[in-house]
Amino acid sequence: NVGLSVYEDYLLFTSRFFDEPCKKSSMENLMAPGLPCFIAHLSGTSGGATKHFQKYHHRNHVSLSTSEAMKKLNPPTSNGGGKNCIMYSLGYRQVVAPLNEDGDVEGQIPICLMMSGVIRVSNNMVVGGDAIYSMIKVPNCSSPLAVSFIQNYKPFLFMYALFALVEPKLETINTLFTTTCRDLCRAIHDQLGDFIHCIETGVIPDLEGIDQVKENLQRFLQPNPDRAEELRKIGKAIEMQGWFKQIRPELRVILATASGPFSTVIPETRHYIGPDVSLETLTIASSEAFLALAYDPRDLGLYKVVGSDDVIEFLPVDEPEESRYLAQTGNVDLGKKYEVVLTTRDGFWRYRLGDVVEVVGFDPRDGQPVVRYVELSDSLFNVHIRIANEVTTEMQLPSIVDATSDLLGGVSEFCVCPDYRGSVGRYAFMVELQ
């Protein structure tokens, strides 16, 4: 008898975490028992204000999906002591500090990206300890933790690239999304001279937004004129397939979510890394929950639904948007498209996630559905362009770009909007070429 819900149904509760003054009594046991350990905000929102999702620590429950995602995030390296470049942020937008009845602060709740919060919770990293964490370098990682506290994207990218270039045993690069991997490769190419100078002199440059961690970054960078000379000899050969493999010969795999909107940069990414480095997708994840994990490394669009944490249900896209038409994981139909509906431990009931997936099979080991990501639900997010009586959906637009990409010179990313400058409406494509 529980009906479907959307984000707006929870705004009355979510807004309490932003009240001034922020009282513990008004937010404790609100969405789930206790206080949230962090509040996830969307990295991108399809229209409207930023959405926030409270995340709680469930002491008597071990999250299978979170633990599996964390394993994928930091894979084991070879016996020779290989290193991983794992690009993530530990920054936050603000900290909610609830006050008790005496007016004293009881806890600090960071508002951050979902992955930032998960990493913090998994490693017991409280906000008050950030000054200490920024002095640490995890043994199997190429970069010190100080890099993850850089808020500005360009210096964040520069520092991860710098320490990846210095590390001789780099085997894995995890950028979370293929677009970030593409940006990393381009940054190295465009600023190669700056990287060579830093490596040769062992000096961290003055970049905007790194003052608070620069001293800690400097502790982990030593002069390496031999490595600088190697990079000079390789040079800017970005037009050569596998150029990035030349820079880092030990590199084996790139981990990055590569389906849906992140698939457009796959050809460019494969050009940079070459045929000897594998590109593997990660998850279908959102600020609401981890939905599915990569199923087959050879197929970047194939995911297996995770069934341990939340109640995952499926609403057929060709049926009325009512809860009585929901299908459970055990009775979805092969080849059918569904919108994902979640009931979570963090207080959301039959929440319409908005992601549409197609069931393409079932895992023979446990019967869980294997799916492909299709698009955002058009009825929920209005992700379409309407010109006159014609409606073009999100799924159709990338196929147009794919069909014309070679003709244009290789499209990395694109944006589409209606163009009414002429007497007849048309579609305007703004494209970024490789």
N, C-alpha and C positions, 0 to 999 in steps of 0.2 A: 504493500500500500504506500510505499515511499515514492513520491514523485521525483521527477528530474529537477536538478537545480543548476543555477549558473552563478558566476562570481558575485553578481549584484545582490543575490540572496543573503550573502554573508557580510555585506558592508557594515551593517549595524554593529556586528561583533568585531570585525577587523579594525574599525575606526577607533575603538577604545584604546588600542596600543599606541595611538598618536595623540591622546588627550593631554592637555596641559592644565594642572600638574598630572603626571603619569602615576596613578595609584595602583599599587599591587592588588588591592581588594577588588578593583574593577576589571582586572584581566586574569586573575588566577582562576584555574579550572574553567576557563571560558570555552575554548574549542576542544580541549582534551585535559586530562589531569595535570595540575601544576602550572608552571610557567613555561613558555617556549624557550628552547635553547638558542634558536635564531629565527629570524623572519626572512624568508626568501622573497626577493623581488624579481620580476621578469626582466631578462636582459633585453627583450623587445616585446612590445605590446601592439596587437593589431587594433589600433584606434583607441582613444580614450586615455585615461590616467593610468599610471603604473599600478599593477596589481601586486598585492602582498599576501604571502601564505605563511602562517605560523607553523613552525616545526618543533615537535616535542621529542623529549628523550623517553623512550618506552623501555623501562628498566628490565622488564621480564620478557622482552621480545628481541630476538636477534634478527635483524633485517637481512634476508637473503639477497634481495635485489641490491641493497646498498653495499653489502660486503663483496658481491660479485663485481659490481661496478668499480669498487676501489681496487680489487685485484687487477682488473683490466687496465685501470688507470696507471698502475705502477707494476708492470710485468717483471718477472724474474729475468735477470741477465745471464750471460754465459758464465761458465766456470772461470773464465779469465778475468773476471771483475769488471764486466762492461757497465756502462753508465746510461741512465735515462735522462732525457731532457723533457720534463713534465711542466707544461706551461699552464699555470693556474694563478688565480688572484686570491689573496687572503684579506684584501681590503674590504671596506664596508662603507655604506652611504652615511649611516648615523648609528648611534647606540641608544637603545631605549633603556632607561634606568628607572625601574619601578620603585616607588616610595612606600614604606610601610606606614602604620598608623602614627608612628613617632616622627615621620618625615625623613627617616634615614633611607639611603639607597640600599636596595636588596637585589643585587645582581645586575649584570649588564647583558643586554640582548642585542647582538649586532643585526643590522638590516643589510643583507648581502646577497650575492648570487647563490643559487642553490648549491653549486659545486663547492663554493667557498665555505658555506656552512657545513656541508657534509664532511669536508676535510678537517675543519676545526673540531667537529664533534667526534669524528673517528680517532683523532689524535689528542683529544682532551686539551685543545688549544683555546684558552679563554682570552678575551680581549685584553685583560690586564697584563698578560704575559707577552704581548707582541714585541716589546723592546728586547726581551731575552730571545724569543724565537728568531728575530732578525739577525742574530749573531751566529746562527747554526747553519751547517751544511750537512744535509742527509747523505750518508756515505755512498749510496748508489745513484745519486742525482748529480747532474753536471753543474747545476746552479745553486748558490746559497739561497736560503729562504728569504733573505732580504729582497730579492728580486720580486717576490710575490706580493710585497707590500707597496710596490710602485703603482700609483693610481693612473697616471697618464699612459695612454696606450703606446705611443711611439717610443718613449724611453723604456717602458716595460718590454716591448718587442726587441729593442736594441740590446738590452742586458741579457735576455735569454739567448739571443743569437750570439753575443760575445762569448759567454761561457760555454755554449755548445761548440763554437769554433776552437776554443782552447782545449777542450777535453779530448784526448787522443783515443779514448775507448768508448766513444759515443755509439750506442747500438740502437737506441729507440728514441724517437721524438713523438711526444704526445701533445698535440695542440688543441685537443677537444673538438675543434671544428676544422674542416678543410680550408676554409677561408683564412683562418689564422696561419695555417701552414703555408699557404700561398704568400701571405704577407711577410712571413719569416724569410722565405726564399728571396723575395724581392728586396727586403731590407738589407740582406747580406750583399746582394748584387749592387744595389744602389749606393751603399755606404761602405763598400769593401775597403776603400782607402782608410776610412776612419777606424774600422776594425783592425786593420793591419797595424796602424799606429798605436792603438791601445795595447795590442798584444806585444808589440816590439818594446814598448816603453814600460808596460805594466802599470799604466795609469788610467784610472776611471775618468772619463771626460765629465765636464760640467754640463749636465742635462737638466732640463726643466722637470721639477717634481721628484728629484731623487735625493735632495739634501738630507732628509731624515734617515736615509739608509746608506749614503755614499761611503761613510767610514767603514761600515760592515762589508760592503761590496769590495772595497779596496783591499781588505785583509785576505781575500781569496784570489786576487789577481796578481801574478808575478810576471816579470819580464820574460818573454820567450821569443828571442830574435830568430831562432831556427824555424819555429812555426810561422812567424810572420813572413819569412822568406819563402816558405812552401806556398803560402797563399798568394804571394806576388807572382810566382811562376805559373800558378793555375790561372789567375786573372779573372776578368769578367767574361766568362764564356757561357752566358746564360742561354744563348741560342743553341748550344750543344746539348743533346739529350743526355741526362744523367750527370749534369754539371754538379749537382749537390752531392752526388756519390763520390765525385773526385775530391771534393772538399773534405768529406768525412767518409773515408773508405770502409770503416767498420760498421757503418749504418746498415741495419737490417730491415727495419719496419717503421712506418709512419702510422700512428694511431689517431684517428680523427673521425668524428661523425660525418658521413659522406652521402647521406640520402636526402631526399626532399630538396629544400632550397640550397643545400650545401653541395649538391652534385654538379653544379655548373662549373666549378673550378677543378674538377677531377682531371680533365685532359691536361690543363696547365700544370697541375701538381705532378702528374705522372711524367710529364716532360722534364721537370726539374730533377726528380729523384731517379729516373731511368728504370729499366726493366728488372734490375737486380735488387731493388728495394720494394718490399710489399707495402701496399696501402690497405689498412684494415679499419673498418668502421667500428664504432663503440656501442652506442645505445640509442634508443628512443627515450629521451628524458625531458622533463620539464620542471618548472618550479613546484608543480603540484606533486609529482611522483616520478620514480623510475618505472617506465612501462615495459620495456623490452630490451634484451641484450643481443648483441651480434650473434647470429646463428652459424654462418658459414663465412670464413675469412675471404673466400674466393668470390663471394657475391655481396657487394657493398650495400645492397638494399634489403637484405634478408635478416629478420629479427625473430627471436623467440620471446613470447610473452612470459613475464615473470609472475608466478602465481602465489607468492608467500606472504606478502606484506599487506596489500590492499585488496578489496573485493573489486575485481575488474569485470565489467559487463560490456556488452556490445549492442549498440542500437543500429539496426539496419538502415542504411541511408535511403532505401526505397519504401520505408514504412513511416506511418505517422510518428511524430516526436513525442511519444508517450511511453511511460515506464513499462506498461504491459507488453510492449513489443521487444523488450530487452532479452538478449540471449546470453547465457552463461558461457564460460570458456569451453565447457564440455559439449556444447551443442551448437556451436557456430558452423556455418556451411562453407565448404570449400569453394573458393572463387567469388565469394560475396564480399561486399564492402560494408564496413561498419564504422560508426563513430564511437570512440572509446568513452565509457562512463565509469567513474571511480567512486568508491566509498573508502575513505582513508582513515587511518588511526589518528590523524591530526584534525578530525572534525568535519570533513566534507562528506555529504551523503548524496549518492547518485549524482555526482558532479559531472557535468558535461565538459570533458577535457577539450573537445574541439578538433582533435586529431582524427583523421579518417585513415583507416588501414584496410588492406585487402588480405583475406585469409588465403594463403597459398599452400598450406600443408599443416602437418602436425608432427611434433617430435616423437619418434617411435619409442623413446625411452620413458616418457611420462605423459604423452598425449597433449601437451601444451600447444596452443596454436602457434604456427609460424606465419609471420605477416610481412607485408611490404607497406611502407609508409606511402600514402597517396597524396594527401593535401589537408589543409585546414577545412573544417566544415563551413560551407558557404552560407548555410542558414544561420549559423551562430556568429560568424565573424564578417559576413558580407564580403568575402574575398573574391570579388569579381569586378569586371568592368562592363558597364552597360552602355552601349551606343545605339540610340534609336530603340528598335525592338530586339536587338541582338545582345546576348549575354555571353561573355567569355570568362571561363573559370580559371582559377589558379593553376590547375593541372595542364590546361591547354597552352598557357603562355610559354613555359619552358620548352615545350615541344617545338614551338615556332622558332625560338632562339637556336635550338639544337639543329634544326633543318637549315638554318642560314649561317651558322657559326663559321664554317669553312669559307664561305663566300665573303664574309666580312673581315676575316683575318683571325678568327678564334676569339670567342666571347668569354670573358671571365665572369662578369656579373652584369646584371641589367635591371632596369626599372621601367615600368610601363604606366602610361597615363592616357586618358582620353585627350585627343587633339581636335579642337573645334575651330581652328584658324581658317580652314577652308569652308566651302559651302556644304560639304558632307563630312560628318564626323569620321574620325579614323583613330588608329592606335599609334601612339608615339613611343618608340623604344629608345631609351638612353642606354647605351652599351659601353662597357669598359673592355677594351681589347687586351689580349695577352701581350 
